[in-house]
Amino acid sequence: MKPGVLLFAHGSRDPRWREPIEAVARAMEGRAPQTAVRCAYLELAEPDFASAVRDLAVVGVRHLRVVPMFLGMGKHAREDLPKLVDAARLRHPDLHIEVAGAVGEMPEVIGLLAELALRPTAQPNNP
């Protein structure tokens, strides 16, 4: 039984916006090559949630962990995501889907963000 992870983010018309989410997916694939990793977006970018779940089911994933790539549990994570998960469960009854908390609420991420915010920067446009 192949495990899967779906990184779920908002989406944007700007293709560069997806680069950090896709970088996380590539890093995960390098660390856990036995895990199928996909990105999915709520709107304005492809693939959408249903398409990414279908792709994971086709490659044999039977246990899927959905990771909301949001700083907090706002409306998209609290309301939109559960509806998408419910629909996916109906379409794929053999697929066990669990939903993690928003990454931005994880203590490790909060600590890292604080560390990064306190770090001096060498950006040329820094005011």
C-alpha positions as CSV (number, residue, x, y, z in Angstrom):
1,M,0.0,0.0,0.0
2,K,1.7,3.2,-1.2
3,P,1.3,6.3,1.0
4,G,0.5,9.6,-0.5
5,V,0.7,13.3,0.5
6,L,-1.2,16.1,-1.2
7,L,0.0,19.6,-0.5
8,F,-3.1,21.8,-0.8
9,A,-2.7,25.5,-1.4
10,H,-4.8,28.4,-2.5
11,G,-3.4,29.0,-6.0
12,S,-2.6,32.1,-8.1
13,R,-2.6,33.1,-11.8
14,D,1.1,33.9,-11.4
15,P,2.9,30.6,-12.1
16,R,5.9,31.8,-9.9
17,W,3.6,31.7,-6.9
18,R,3.5,27.9,-7.1
19,E,7.3,27.5,-7.0
20,P,7.6,27.2,-3.2
21,I,4.8,24.7,-2.9
22,E,6.4,22.6,-5.7
23,A,9.8,22.9,-4.0
24,V,8.4,21.4,-0.9
25,A,7.0,18.5,-3.0
26,R,10.4,17.9,-4.6
27,A,12.1,18.0,-1.2
28,M,9.6,15.4,0.1
29,E,10.2,13.2,-2.9
30,G,13.9,13.3,-2.3
31,R,13.5,12.4,1.4
32,A,10.7,9.8,1.0
33,P,10.8,8.3,-2.6
34,Q,8.3,5.6,-1.6
35,T,5.7,8.3,-1.0
36,A,3.6,9.7,-3.8
37,V,3.5,13.5,-3.5
38,R,1.3,15.9,-5.4
39,C,0.3,19.6,-5.2
40,A,-3.3,20.8,-5.6
41,Y,-4.8,24.2,-5.7
42,L,-8.1,25.6,-4.6
43,E,-8.4,28.0,-7.5
44,L,-6.5,29.8,-10.3
45,A,-4.0,27.0,-10.8
46,E,-3.9,23.4,-11.8
47,P,-4.2,20.7,-10.8
48,D,-7.3,21.1,-8.7
49,F,-8.0,19.0,-5.6
50,A,-10.1,16.3,-7.3
51,S,-7.7,15.8,-10.2
52,A,-4.7,15.4,-7.8
53,V,-6.6,12.9,-5.6
54,R,-7.6,11.0,-8.7
55,D,-4.0,10.9,-9.9
56,L,-2.8,9.6,-6.5
57,A,-5.5,6.9,-6.5
58,V,-4.5,5.8,-10.0
59,V,-0.9,5.3,-8.9
60,G,-2.0,3.0,-6.1
61,V,-2.2,5.4,-3.1
62,R,-4.7,4.0,-0.5
63,H,-3.7,6.2,2.4
64,L,-3.6,9.9,1.7
65,R,-2.5,12.7,4.0
66,V,-3.7,16.2,2.9
67,V,-1.5,19.0,4.2
68,P,-3.0,22.5,4.0
69,M,-0.2,24.8,3.0
70,F,-1.8,27.8,4.8
71,L,-0.4,29.9,7.6
72,G,-3.7,29.4,9.6
73,M,-7.0,27.6,9.5
74,G,-8.9,30.3,7.7
75,K,-12.0,29.9,5.6
76,H,-10.4,27.8,2.9
77,A,-9.0,25.3,5.4
78,R,-12.0,25.3,7.6
79,E,-14.8,25.3,5.1
80,D,-13.6,24.7,1.5
81,L,-11.2,21.8,2.2
82,P,-13.6,19.6,4.2
83,K,-16.1,19.8,1.3
84,L,-13.4,18.8,-1.2
85,V,-12.3,15.9,1.1
86,D,-15.9,14.7,1.5
87,A,-16.4,14.7,-2.3
88,A,-13.1,12.8,-2.7
89,R,-14.1,10.2,-0.2
90,L,-17.4,9.6,-2.1
91,R,-15.5,9.2,-5.4
92,H,-12.7,7.1,-3.9
93,P,-14.3,4.9,-1.1
94,D,-11.2,2.7,-0.9
95,L,-8.9,5.7,-0.2
96,H,-8.3,6.7,3.4
97,I,-7.9,10.4,3.6
98,E,-6.6,12.3,6.7
99,V,-6.2,16.0,6.9
100,A,-3.4,17.6,8.8
101,G,-3.5,21.0,10.4
102,A,-2.4,24.1,8.6
103,V,1.4,24.1,8.3
104,G,1.6,27.7,9.7
105,E,0.1,26.5,13.0
106,M,2.7,23.8,13.6
107,P,5.1,24.8,16.4
108,E,8.2,24.0,14.3
109,V,7.0,26.3,11.5
110,I,6.2,29.1,14.0
111,G,9.6,28.8,15.5
112,L,11.3,28.8,12.1
113,L,9.3,31.8,10.9
114,A,10.3,33.7,14.1
115,E,13.9,32.8,13.6
116,L,13.8,33.9,9.9
117,A,12.1,37.2,10.8
118,L,14.8,38.0,13.3
119,R,17.7,37.1,11.0
120,P,19.5,40.1,9.5
121,T,19.1,40.3,5.8
122,A,21.4,41.2,3.0
123,Q,18.6,42.1,0.5
124,P,19.6,45.2,-1.6
125,N,16.1,46.6,-1.4
126,N,15.9,46.4,2.4
127,P,14.6,49.7,3.8
